[in-house]
Amino acid sequence: MASTKSATVNSRAVGVDIGGTGIKAGIVDLEAGELLSDRIKVPTPPGAEPKDVLTAVMTVLEKLGVADDDDVPLGVAFPAIVKNGRTLSAANVSQSWIGFEAEKFFEDGLGRSIHFANDADVAGIAEVRYGAAKGVDGLVILTTLGTGIGSAMIYDGVLIPNSELGHLQRAEHKRDAEGYAAYSAMEREELSWEKWAKRLQWYYDYVEFLFSPDLFVVGGGVSKHADEFLGFLSLKTPIVPAVHRNNAGIIGAASLAVSVPEAVSAVTA
Ligand code: BGC
């Protein structure tokens, strides 16, 4: 839903970040871009069917004590292409999300309006507003390395939504980049940091060649271990960890709930 409340009226909002393995939520101070509450986390229900995900989102809102408080804006981030409130893909969740009126489903189920967007895009928004990409001119590409690879492309502070760079492919790997280079691939194949970094080198080289960015920001839970793998990478583009690490999705979702950047409002309206 596109109605926008002013940041001067709302100094806090709730962000919910739905991921392939966990659903995280928190209350966010929108001036500082920091969590005001504990971070609540529940596992993503097996199969990630819409009704089960809705129940899990209700649980995190209850745990935060905001389930009945619709004065606090609510932003929800989801790991799929999100256009006009619909989810159009489903890489690490149930196929039922493809072509699904997800925003309406959550609004009906929660009995309140929400703002709904792609998880990596909102993490990018958090880093532009409050983190590693703040004030950076030109093209910033944030990638989240988790169950999949998410991407946010931000040019001069404006988000170009739904870039989906985790699904770049190269014939020799016979799978999407995320199947080869996400953090889940490292865990699944029990790779050392150095071996995983070789895969990241391929990935970032490829993205760098395609887009010539000015800055890469690395988000997702593994960004807290950035010291273990960023040093192995050799790129023309500076590459830094997300300041908000694994909270960028929560902070960005909350921030989006209050003030919608033009590029995002155009697709979520
Ligand atoms: C999805 C993206 C999402 C990323 C990170 C990918 O598989 O296609 O939409 O941003 O995972 O969750």
Residues whose N, C-alpha, C, O or C-beta is under 5 A from the ligand:
A	BS01	BGC	P79 A80 I81 A91 N92 D119 A120 G148 I149 G150 S151 G166
